[in-house]
Amino acid sequence: MTPEYGDHRGDYQELVDELSELLGAPATLENRDFELIAFGAYDSEEELDPSALDPVRTRSIVTRRSTAAVRTWFESFGITRATGPVRIPPTPEAGVNRGRICLPVRHRGVVLGYVWLLDTDPGPSDARLTAAMEVAGRIGALLADEAQHGADLTRELRAVLTAERDWQHDMAVAELRTALGTRATGPHTLLCVAPWPSADPDDAPSVRTLPGATARCTVPWGAAAQSLAVLIRLRTTENLGPAVSAATRLLDRPADARPDAGPPAAGIAAPLTELAGLGIAWHRATAAARAALAEPRLGPVAEWTSIGPYRLLTALPPDAADDPAVAALLTPAHRDLVRTAETYLDRAGQAARTAAELGIHRQTLYYRLSRVEQLTGLDLDDGEDRLLLHMALKARRLG
């Protein structure tokens, strides 16, 4: 399993390996959202049979999740209500070439996940399945412990990121630090995914399925949208790999999970060594996400240290692009002129490169640039005028 899963990552792997040995077949553990937590490798000739790797099983292990259709199909066998093993027959048309045995993972009557194994003939005995359910109960206790801990951290993280005054921020950081315990030490970063389709953080993948994640919450994004914030613990300040992996996993969610939102992007703050810097880190993570949404070449996952001038542009007021000098240019009727001017400035004023990229004759380029000067009153031979126009054109992308 991925080494960054929650505090119980080793416990989950040991218990899944125990189940694999007990039942004589490789077991996999998924949470109730069908996200893979751990899988066991049981050495047997049967496991080497290619037929064991049907499409559903392969996708679950490779992508660490199942599709919504697969989830609905398996749930139709009553696994959400079952208190004992459920046998599911092979259904090739659904991508299930091998039958399954599902062991519901429950704690105090609540289903928190599922253990899966390929069914065989004759399969595990009733005695072994009973023993396996006892192990599943121990897994359920661990999942319940992390679920409760994660809920508390959700509230604390949101308090830190939405604090309006310095003293409120300081108090929230202190409470978050206490809740994190030993995980409060060492480098961290913040990940922002926006737009996020739900204000409920429970609609996001659980913390234990995201590399390095210790807490997540939703934060307002503009007037009506939401963003998802994830606190990521790093091994070193030089390696943002866990945050990039978590961002990729979040952006790779099925499209039907965000039907009303546009394509999201992710921003990652620079590493921080003290939780007191979470406020600044959140501003940088959101700035990187805004830059990735504005400039597709920077995304879909952008690190704050790599967004160049957008580090400054994202700090400007929302109406920064409304400079009177460019007002006449920034209208729907002049889209070609805007694109021409921005490409020209991006290419450091090199006419040949600009004309080639736009696919126009150089004389057409010069005509368009003269029209830009007429509309704006700016002189494209003047460095400050060029800087003003370039900033306004980039800032407009941020919305």
Secondary structure, 3 states (H helix, E strand, C coil): CCCCCCCCHHHHHHHHHHHHHHHCCCEEEEECCCEEEEECCCCCCHHHCHHHCCHHHHHHHHHCECCHHHHHHHHCCCCCCCCCCEEECCEHHHCECCCEEEEEEEECCEEEEEEEEECCCCCCCHHHHHHHHHHHHHHHHHHHHHHHHHHHHHHHHHHHHHCCCHHHHHHHHHHHHHHHHHHHCCCEEEEEEEEECCCCHHHCCCHHHCCCEEEEEEEEECCCEEEEEEEEECCCCCCCHHHHHHHHHHHCCCHHHCCCCCCCEEEECCCECCHHHHHHHHHHHHHHHHHHHHCHHHCCEEEHHHCCCHHHHCCCCCCCCCCHHHCCCCCHHHHHHHHHHHHHHHCCCCHHHHHHHHCCCHHHHHHHHHHHHHHHCCCCCCHHHHHHHHHHHHHHHHC
